[in-house]
Amino acid sequence: MTGKRVATFSGLALAFLGIWQLVAGLELVPAFMLPSPLTVMGTFVDAPTTFLKQAGHTARIALTGFAISVFIGVVLAVAITQNRYLEDIIFTLLVSMSSMPKVAIAPLLIIWLGVGAASKIVIAALIGVFALVIELVHGLRSIDQEMLDLGRVLQGNRWRMFAKIRLPHALPSLFAGMKVSVSLCLIGTIVGEFVASQHGLGHMIMVAQGQFDTPSIFVALVMLAMLGTGFFFTIHMIERLVLPWHVSHRTDRHAEVPA
C-alpha cells in the first residue's frame, strides 16, 4: 500500500472508531450488544496471550489448507487444460463439491478425521481450491493464438510451450486466484472451528457467544480481519516482486508519480 492509501485507510478507520465510540457512549445501543472500542481493547489487553495463541492456531490451519489448495488447484488446472476428457470429469466434480454448503459437510469430515486440525485443514482446502482452479484455467487458456503458433514454428512440444508460454502468461491469474483462495481458506477454518474445536478464534467466538461475552467476540472478529488482510497483502507483495512487468503494477507505479 502506498503512503496515500495508508493515510486514507487510517483516516477512515479513525472516523469509524470515533462514531462507534460515540454510539456506545451515548448508549444508543445496549452495551451487551455493542461494546465500545475501549471496552473491546481492554478485553484484549486483559488476556493478549490467549487471543494471540488462538489466532496463531487459526492462522496455521488456514495457511496449511491454503498451501494444499494451491497445490491441488495447480495440478487440476493443468490437467483440465491439457486433457479434454479430464476437463469434463474434474469440472463436474468441482462444481458439485462447490455447490455443497461446507457447513453441511463439516460434521461428516469431523466424524471421519476427528476434532483435531486435520478436519479443519480439509475444510479450508475444499473451500479454497475451486476459485483458484477457475482463475488459473482462465489464465492458461487466455493465450494469444499467434504466440502459440510461434511456439509451434519454433518446434516447441506441448510441455515446453506450457512452461515457456502458457505458465508465465497465467501467473497473474494464479496470483488472483490465490488472493481469493486464502480468504476462503480462512473462512473454511472458522467454519470447522464453529462445528467442533477446542482451539482457535472460531472456538473462542462460540464460547463467548454462550457466555454473552460480546467484547471477546469483537476481539476475535478484529483479529480475523487482520489475519485476512495480512494474508491478502502478503500475496499482493509477492506478486509485485514476481511480476513487476504486469500492467496492473505498472499502472500502480505511474499513479504514484505526482502530476
N, C-alpha and C positions, 0 to 999 in steps of 0.2 A: 504493500500500500504506500502511496506517495504521502508526503507531508500534508498536502492539501486534503487528501481523503481522510487521513488520521484526524486532522483538526475538525473536519466536518462531522465525522463519526463521534468524536469526543463531545462536540457541542450538542449534538442530538441526544447522546446518552445522558449528559448532564441535565438537559431540559426534561427528558423523560423522568429521570430520578427526582427532579425538583417537583414536577407535577404529581408524581406518585407520593412523595413525602407530604405534599400539601393535602392531597385527598385523604391520606391516612391520618394526618394530624388533625384535620377538621372532623374526623370520624364520620365522613360521608358514607363509609362502608364499615361494617363491623370489623374489629381488629382480628378476630379469628378467621375471617375470610380474606382480608387484605392487610397483612402486617406492613409496617413502614420499612423503607430501605434500611434505616438504622437498626431496627429490630432484627432484620434478616442478617445484616452484617454482624451484629452482636451474637447471633446464633452460631455463625461460622467461627467467630473469634473464640467462643467458649470451647469449641472442640475442633480445631483445624486439622489435627492429625487424623481424626476419624473420617472427616469428609474427604481429605486428600487421599487417604488409603483406599476408600471405596471408589473414588474417582479413578485412581490408578488401576484398580481391578477391572472396572468397566472399560477403560481405555485399552488395556491389554487384550481383553476378549474381542473388542471391536476391531482392533488392528490385526489381530490374528485372523479373524473372519474376513477382513478386507484383503489380506495377503492371499488367502485361499481363493477368494472370489476373483481376484486379478489373475491368478494362475489358471484357474478353471476357465475363466472368461476368455482369456487369450487363446487357450487351446481350442475351445469350442468355436470361437470366431474364425480361427484359421481353418478348422475342419469344415465349417459352413461355406467358406469362400472357395475352398479347394475341391469340394465334392458336392454335387447337386443332390445326390441321394441322401447324404448325411444332413444336408440342409433341411429337407422336409422332416426328417425324424427329429433332429435336435430342436428346430424351431417349434415344432408341435409340443415337444416335452417342456420347453422353456415357457411357452405361452400358458400351458396347462398349470405348471408349477407357479408361475407368477400370478395367475388368476386366483389361486387358493389363498385366502387370508392366512398370514403366518401365525396370527394368534390362535387360529383353529388347529394348526398342525403342531404348534409348540408343545401342548401336553403330550402328544404322541412321541415327539422327539425326546422329551424328558423321561417318558417311560422307557424308551429304548436306551438312552445314553446316560440317564441319571440326572441329578440336580447339580452336578458339577459344571465345570467350564465347557466341556465338550458339547453339550446340547446348545448352549448359547452361541458357541462358535459356529456350529452348523446353521443355526437360525440366521445369524448375521450373514454368513456366506450365501445362503439361499436368497436372502432379500437383495444382496448387493450385486449378484452376478448378472442378473437379467439386463439391467441398464448398461452395464459395461459391454456385454455381448452386442447389444443393439448398436451402440455407438461405434464399436470397433468394426463390426461388419460393414456399417455405412462407410467408414473411412477406408477400409480395404477395397471397397467396390467403387469408390468415387475417384477413379483414376482416369486421367485424360487418355483416350484411346491412342492418341499419337505417341504418348510415352511408351505404351505397351507395344505398339508397332515398332518403335525404335529399338526396344529391347529384343524383339524377335529378329530384327535385321542384324543386330549385333550377336546373334546366336546365343542368346540367354535362355537357359532352360527354365522350367516352371519355378523351381525353388530359388534359383539365382535372381530371377525377376522379382520374386516375392521379397527377398532380402534387400535388394538394391532399389526397388521401385515402390512396391506396394506398402511394405512396412514403414519406411520413412514417411511416406505420404500419409499414412494412417496414424502416426504418432499424436498429432493434435486431437484426433478423435479418441484415442486411447486415454489421453490425459483428461479430456472432457468426461468420458465415462468414469474414470477414477474419482473425479470430484463428486459426481453424483453417487457413486457406489459407496464411498467412505461415509457419507452422511446416512445412507440407507443401512449400512452395517452397524452404525451406532444406534439407529432406531431398532434394528433387529436384536441387538444386545439388550436393550431396555425391555423389549417385549419378552425375551427369555427370562430376564430378572423379575419381571412382573409375575410371570406364571409360577416360577419356583426357583428360589435362590436364597442363599444365606449371606451373600456379599454383593457389593455393587451399589451404584446410585439408584437403580431401579428398585432394589430391595429396600433401600432407605426410604424411598418415596412411599412404598406400600406400608412400611412400618409406621411412618409419620402420618399417613392417612388414617390408620386405625386409631392413632392417638390424638387426632385433630391437631397435629403439630405443623401448622401451616408454614411457619418460618423455615423449618427444616426442608419442607418441600420446595420452597423458593430457592434455598441454597443449592439444593440438588439440581434444580432446573437451570440456575445460572451456571453451574459447573458443567452441565451437559451442553449448554450453549457455547461455553468457552472451549470445550473439547471439540465440538463440531466445527467451530470457526477455526480453531488451530489446525485441525486435520485438513480442512479445505485450503487454507492459505499456505500450508506446508507443501501440498501438492502443486499449488499455483507457483510457488517459488521454484520448485524443482523443474516445473515446465518451462519457466522463463530461462533457467540455466541450460536446459537440454535443447530447447527450441527457440533460441534468440532470433532466428530468421523468420519465425512465423509472423504473418501480417498483423495478428492481434497485438503482439508485443511491440512491433514497430509502431503501430498506431498509438499505444500507450506512451512510448518514449517521446513521440512527436507532440502528443498532447501536453506533456510536461514542460516543453520548451516555451518560455514566455513569449508573447507576441511583441 
